[in-house]
């Protein structure tokens, strides 16, 4: 979440891999936890492993089920909410200036 508190609870974040050009995190949100609208200094690709996420990317609504993915482009406002307990892998490139809040 790059420095901003989550709404409705806390997340679990685990770094999976790091390379000079980016990194991958595994992120868990309990049902009802959401990020406020935000943007960041890198591209993020979200791949949902389990659960159900809803949110927006540049004002366009998105809904993810397991196996779905979405791109959060650099500088574009987006937000996400876990409808049920959810887990995903998030790939970030280039390396973010700040790690997500866990």
C-alpha positions as CSV (number, residue, x, y, z in Angstrom):
1,X,0.0,0.0,0.0
2,X,3.1,2.2,-0.1
3,X,2.8,4.1,3.1
4,X,-1.0,4.6,3.6
5,X,-3.0,2.8,6.3
6,X,-5.6,0.2,5.2
7,X,-9.3,0.6,5.9
8,X,-11.1,-2.0,8.1
9,X,-8.1,-4.0,9.4
10,X,-4.6,-5.1,8.6
11,X,-3.0,-7.2,5.9
12,X,-0.2,-9.8,5.8
13,X,2.6,-9.2,3.3
14,X,5.5,-11.5,2.5
15,X,8.2,-10.8,0.0
16,X,8.6,-13.8,-2.3
17,X,11.4,-12.7,-4.7
18,X,13.5,-9.7,-5.5
19,X,15.4,-8.8,-8.7
20,X,17.2,-5.6,-9.8
21,X,14.1,-4.8,-11.9
22,X,11.3,-5.6,-9.5
23,X,9.8,-7.8,-6.8
24,X,7.0,-10.1,-6.0
25,X,4.9,-10.2,-2.8
26,X,2.2,-12.5,-1.5
27,X,-0.5,-10.4,0.1
28,X,-3.5,-11.5,2.3
29,X,-6.5,-9.2,3.1
30,X,-9.2,-10.5,5.5
31,X,-12.8,-9.9,4.3
32,X,-13.7,-6.2,4.5
33,X,-10.2,-4.9,4.4
34,X,-9.6,-2.2,1.7
35,X,-7.0,0.1,0.5
36,X,-7.8,3.8,0.1
37,X,-7.5,5.2,-3.4
38,X,-3.8,5.6,-4.2
39,X,-1.2,5.5,-6.9
40,X,2.5,4.6,-6.9
41,X,5.9,4.9,-8.6
42,X,5.8,1.5,-10.3
43,X,3.6,-0.8,-12.3
44,X,1.8,-3.6,-10.3
45,X,0.3,-6.8,-11.7
46,X,-2.1,-8.5,-9.3
47,X,-2.8,-12.3,-9.7
48,X,-5.6,-13.5,-7.4
49,X,-4.8,-16.9,-5.8
50,X,-8.0,-17.2,-3.6
51,X,-10.9,-15.1,-2.6
52,X,-12.8,-12.2,-4.3
53,X,-11.5,-8.7,-4.8
54,X,-13.4,-5.6,-6.0
55,X,-11.9,-2.3,-6.7
56,X,-11.3,0.4,-9.3
57,X,-8.4,1.2,-11.7
58,X,-8.5,4.8,-13.0
59,X,-12.2,5.0,-12.1
60,X,-13.1,1.7,-13.9
61,X,-14.6,-1.0,-11.7
62,X,-12.8,-4.4,-11.5
63,X,-13.8,-7.7,-9.9
64,X,-11.3,-10.5,-9.5
65,X,-11.8,-14.2,-8.8
66,X,-9.1,-16.8,-8.4
67,X,-7.0,-17.0,-11.6
68,X,-7.9,-13.4,-12.7
69,X,-5.3,-10.6,-12.9
70,X,-5.3,-6.8,-13.2
71,X,-2.6,-4.2,-14.0
72,X,-2.3,-1.1,-11.8
73,X,-0.1,1.2,-14.1
74,X,2.4,3.6,-12.6
75,X,0.8,6.8,-11.5
76,X,-2.8,5.6,-12.0
77,X,-5.2,5.8,-9.0
78,X,-6.6,2.5,-7.9
79,X,-8.1,0.8,-4.8
80,X,-9.1,-2.7,-3.8
81,X,-11.4,-4.4,-1.2
82,X,-11.5,-8.0,-0.1
83,X,-15.1,-9.2,-0.3
84,X,-14.0,-12.5,1.4
85,X,-10.6,-13.5,2.8
86,X,-8.3,-13.1,-0.2
87,X,-4.7,-13.8,-1.2
88,X,-2.8,-12.7,-4.2
89,X,0.7,-12.4,-5.7
90,X,1.6,-8.8,-6.7
91,X,4.5,-8.2,-9.1
92,X,6.0,-4.7,-8.9
93,X,8.4,-3.1,-11.4
94,X,10.6,-1.2,-11.1
95,X,11.5,-1.7,-7.4
96,X,9.2,0.5,-5.3
97,X,10.7,3.4,-3.4
98,X,8.7,2.3,-0.3
99,X,7.5,-1.3,0.7
100,X,3.8,-1.9,1.2
101,X,2.4,-1.6,4.7
102,X,2.0,-5.0,6.3
